[in-house]
Amino acid sequence: METTETTETTGTTGTTGTAKMGSFTLLRKWLSRSADSEPLISIEPGALYGHMVDGRSVELARIIDTATDEFGIRHVRFQLGYRYQHKIVEAGERTLAVPSFTARFTQRLDSLSD
């Protein structure tokens, strides 16, 4: 079942008409609105962030890059690893939307100054 929304439009001749928006257009509009907020932390390639997992280990994320998808949602691509005592285990590459990434990885672990 497709959801439609009717909006009033005015053409170049000054006439008023109606246009229907399909569910895909509504979804795109809704998703782009949620992507407008800027992250609270600075996300730049090479930066290292951490998340304490269980009080004994740290989930690590090294930023590879960021990109915006066709819906206008910014994503961050990162290398994931886990630090436990003196060992670091790599867990591969991951991608998250910026709001999800910043909610999970709240601590920047590398130095901000040169």
KEMIDO-194214 format. One line per field, with one value per residue: residue number from 1; residue in one letter; x, y, z of N, C-alpha, C, O in turn. Coordinates in pm, whole numbers, plus 50000, padded with zeros to 5 digits. Each point is the difference from the previous one (the first is absolute). Layout:
N
i	NUM|...
aa	A|...
n.xx	X|...
n.yy	Y|...
n.zz	Z|...
ca.xx	X|...
ca.yy	Y|...
ca.zz	Z|...
c.xx	X|...
c.yy	Y|...
c.zz	Z|...
o.xx	X|...
o.yy	Y|...
o.zz	Z|...
This chain:
114
i	1|2|3|4|5|6|7|8|9|10|11|12|13|14|15|16|17|18|19|20|21|22|23|24|25|26|27|28|29|30|31|32|33|34|35|36|37|38|39|40|41|42|43|44|45|46|47|48|49|50|51|52|53|54|55|56|57|58|59|60|61|62|63|64|65|66|67|68|69|70|71|72|73|74|75|76|77|78|79|80|81|82|83|84|85|86|87|88|89|90|91|92|93|94|95|96|97|98|99|100|101|102|103|104|105|106|107|108|109|110|111|112|113|114
aa	M|E|T|T|E|T|T|E|T|T|G|T|T|G|T|T|G|T|A|K|M|G|S|F|T|L|L|R|K|W|L|S|R|S|A|D|S|E|P|L|I|S|I|E|P|G|A|L|Y|G|H|M|V|D|G|R|S|V|E|L|A|R|I|I|D|T|A|T|D|E|F|G|I|R|H|V|R|F|Q|L|G|Y|R|Y|Q|H|K|I|V|E|A|G|E|R|T|L|A|V|P|S|F|T|A|R|F|T|Q|R|L|D|S|L|S|D
n.xx	50084|49904|50196|49794|50147|49823|50094|50004|49905|50202|49826|50109|49863|50122|50061|49783|50190|49936|50100|50032|49953|50161|49926|50000|49826|49814|49994|49959|49783|49877|50018|49890|49785|49949|49979|49793|49906|50046|50161|49947|49982|50200|49874|50168|50013|49952|49811|50089|49874|49917|50030|49944|50157|50205|50066|49936|49794|50171|49803|50110|50031|50063|50010|49813|49786|50002|49802|49990|49855|49944|50058|50208|49989|50015|50157|49975|50171|49931|50191|49909|49975|50134|49921|50163|49937|50103|49800|50117|49783|50134|49888|50192|49968|50019|49785|50073|49789|50010|49798|49975|50065|49888|49839|50060|50024|49986|50091|50042|50040|49909|50218|49928|50133|50047
n.yy	49882|50069|50045|50071|50116|50069|50030|50160|49974|50093|49996|49905|49825|49880|49859|49993|49920|49821|49995|49845|49980|49950|49788|49942|50070|49877|49809|50012|50022|49813|49869|50074|49941|49786|50028|50076|49834|50197|49902|49847|49808|50061|50039|49894|50047|49782|50114|50073|49828|50118|49776|50137|49841|49936|50184|49855|50026|49989|50108|49864|50220|49848|50216|49909|49949|50194|49919|50108|49924|49808|49888|49972|49783|50139|49963|49853|50079|49799|50085|49803|50112|49821|50155|49849|50126|49804|49912|49959|50023|49918|50197|50109|49948|50212|49929|50209|49953|50174|50031|49880|50088|50169|49895|49927|50104|49928|49795|50215|49839|50049|49990|50135|49941|50194
n.zz	50000|49814|50102|50047|49877|50115|49797|50155|49799|50019|49860|49825|49965|50151|49835|50054|50091|49885|50200|49841|50220|49853|49989|49782|49876|50014|49879|49781|49945|49993|49818|49821|50019|49949|49778|50044|50117|50096|49877|50156|49885|50082|49818|50107|49781|50030|49959|50194|49926|50173|50016|50170|49967|50057|49895|49841|49916|49854|50009|49860|50026|49846|50066|49911|50050|49884|50071|49803|50156|49896|50187|49917|49948|50177|49843|50167|49876|50073|50086|49942|50193|50028|50143|49965|50173|49995|50051|49810|50056|49837|49987|49957|49784|50076|50006|50035|50063|49859|49907|49814|49802|49902|49884|49797|49803|50212|49988|50043|49848|49802|49951|50163|50169|49896
ca.xx	49916|50081|49949|50017|49972|49966|50049|49954|50112|49968|50082|50057|49893|49920|49889|50021|49964|50040|50099|50005|50133|49998|50060|50145|50032|49979|50109|50121|49983|50012|50137|50090|49978|50070|50144|50042|50072|50145|50047|50060|50144|50059|50034|50096|50076|50117|49970|49973|49895|49982|49876|50024|49902|49951|50082|50134|50051|49961|49973|50074|49959|50091|49923|50055|49946|49857|49934|49855|49931|49903|49891|50053|50042|50145|50048|50142|50060|50107|50061|49958|50089|49972|50119|49979|50130|50107|49976|49902|49951|49927|49872|49960|49945|49857|49941|49884|49955|50072|49938|50022|50142|50031|49934|50076|50140|49992|50131|50108|50115|50127|50024|49942|50103|50114
ca.yy	50118|50120|50117|50123|50126|50100|50134|50102|50061|50112|49997|50128|50086|50048|49911|49912|49862|49908|49900|49890|49952|49858|49961|50012|50141|50032|49938|50077|50129|49973|49961|50113|50088|49946|50008|50139|50037|49981|49921|50076|49980|50020|49873|50022|49879|49974|50019|49877|50015|49881|49973|49899|49895|49933|50044|49942|50011|50121|49987|50106|50033|50091|50052|49989|50116|50024|50023|50023|49913|50064|50057|50113|49954|49984|49876|49994|49868|49991|49872|49965|49912|49988|49997|49932|50001|50048|49949|50066|49908|50071|49937|50032|50130|50016|50128|50042|50138|50085|50005|49872|49994|50094|49954|49886|50034|50134|50045|50006|49947|50054|50139|50097|50097|49945
ca.zz	50000|49990|50070|49921|50069|49901|50033|49907|49929|49913|49879|49956|49949|50112|50028|50113|49972|50105|49961|50095|50035|50029|50128|49987|50016|50142|50075|49971|50069|50143|50030|49985|50115|50116|49977|50002|50120|49996|50113|50109|49995|49868|49937|49893|49969|50084|50142|50074|50101|50081|50073|50102|49975|50120|50113|49989|49863|49929|49858|49934|49864|49928|49888|49865|49930|50012|49872|50007|49904|49911|50079|50076|50132|50012|50060|50031|49978|50099|50031|50135|50075|50143|50086|50127|50067|49912|49866|49912|49898|49895|49969|49863|49963|50024|49962|50079|49983|50094|50134|50069|50036|50108|50122|50053|50023|50057|50045|49903|50071|49951|50034|49908|49961|49926
c.xx	50088|49931|50024|49965|49973|50051|49950|50122|49949|50096|50051|49893|49912|49881|50037|49953|50041|50099|50001|50144|49988|50070|50151|50043|49983|50112|50128|49997|50021|50144|50095|49984|50079|50150|50053|50085|50148|50044|50066|50151|50049|50043|50090|50080|50126|49974|49963|49900|49983|49865|50030|49891|49946|50080|50142|50059|49944|49980|50064|49950|50097|49927|50076|49955|49852|49944|49851|49933|49896|49880|50046|50046|50151|50033|50150|50047|50122|50051|49968|50102|49960|50132|49961|50136|50105|49982|49900|49966|49920|49874|49948|49941|49849|49956|49877|49960|50067|49932|50019|50145|50030|49930|50079|50143|50009|50136|50100|50127|50133|50011|49939|50104|50114|50126
c.yy	50124|50116|50121|50119|50102|50135|50096|50067|50115|49997|50138|50095|50053|49911|49907|49860|49912|49900|49891|49958|49854|49970|50011|50144|50043|49944|50079|50134|49982|49966|50118|50099|49951|50010|50142|50036|49965|49919|50088|49984|50017|49864|50029|49874|49989|50013|49866|50029|49869|49995|49888|49894|49941|50038|49947|50013|50126|49966|50122|50022|50102|50043|49981|50119|50017|50027|50020|49914|50078|50060|50120|49964|49980|49870|50011|49855|49992|49857|49972|49906|49998|49994|49936|49979|50054|49952|50086|49902|50080|49922|50038|50138|50002|50137|50025|50141|50083|50009|49871|49987|50088|49961|49888|50037|50145|50056|50002|49963|50054|50148|50092|50103|49931|50003
c.zz	50000|50068|49912|50085|49891|50047|49895|49937|49914|49882|49964|49948|50111|50031|50115|49963|50118|49943|50107|50022|50036|50131|49995|50022|50144|50086|49982|50074|50150|50038|49990|50115|50120|49984|50009|50122|49988|50122|50105|50002|49857|49943|49882|49977|50086|50148|50063|50112|50076|50068|50100|49991|50129|50124|49994|49860|49934|49853|49932|49859|49942|49873|49869|49918|50032|49861|50025|49894|49919|50073|50082|50139|50000|50072|50026|49981|50091|50014|50147|50064|50146|50076|50132|50063|49904|49856|49925|49889|49897|49963|49862|49984|50022|49949|50087|49958|50109|50137|50080|50046|50120|50132|50066|50038|50046|50041|49885|50075|49951|50035|49896|49954|49929|50082
o.xx	50082|49881|50108|49917|50073|49976|49979|50093|49885|50121|49970|50021|49907|49923|50117|49892|50047|49992|49986|50079|49918|50063|50062|50100|50082|50048|50071|50101|50066|50050|50092|50096|50057|50072|50119|50079|50037|49941|50051|50070|49926|50076|49958|50027|50072|50080|49943|50019|50032|49933|50039|49882|49880|50000|50087|50122|49898|50085|49974|49965|50009|49966|50118|50082|49940|50070|49946|50041|49985|49924|49920|50024|50054|49940|50071|49938|50082|49931|50030|50052|49921|50090|49908|50085|49993|50089|49905|50087|49906|50002|49888|49992|49931|50083|49917|50083|50022|50068|50020|50027|50065|50049|50004|50046|50011|50012|50020|50033|50098|49901|50010|49978|50024|50106
o.yy	50016|50025|50015|49993|50008|50040|49963|50039|50001|50000|50099|50121|50077|50030|49967|49982|50050|49963|50030|49993|49964|50088|50033|50025|50076|50067|50026|50043|50082|50049|50012|50068|50082|49991|50022|50094|49894|50014|50108|50085|49978|49928|50062|49926|50097|49951|49912|50093|49893|50101|49891|50032|50007|49928|50047|49993|50055|49936|50113|49904|50113|49915|50035|50072|49916|50049|49958|50001|50121|50077|50062|50089|49927|49966|50074|49906|50092|49904|50082|49910|50083|49924|50045|49932|50118|50023|50054|49950|50071|49877|49963|50079|49902|50088|49911|50078|49951|49988|50006|49954|49955|50035|49989|49965|50092|50120|49898|50062|49998|50064|49973|50069|49881|49957
o.zz	50090|49979|49943|50091|49901|50114|49884|50070|49957|50020|50067|49995|49975|50090|50020|49943|50102|49883|50118|49906|50085|50058|50102|50067|50052|50091|50097|50056|50064|50101|50081|50037|50073|50100|49982|49993|49950|50107|49969|50055|49905|50064|49902|50095|50020|50080|49935|50079|49949|50020|49960|50012|50025|50099|50073|49984|50042|49938|50039|49931|50049|49917|49989|49943|50067|49912|50102|49884|50017|49941|50071|50082|49917|50102|49932|50051|50002|49966|50086|49934|50045|49963|50069|49943|49964|49917|50058|49930|50036|49991|49964|50094|49973|49977|50018|49953|50111|50101|50121|50111|50095|50107|50122|50109|49918|50022|49933|50102|50075|50037|49880|49901|50020|49952
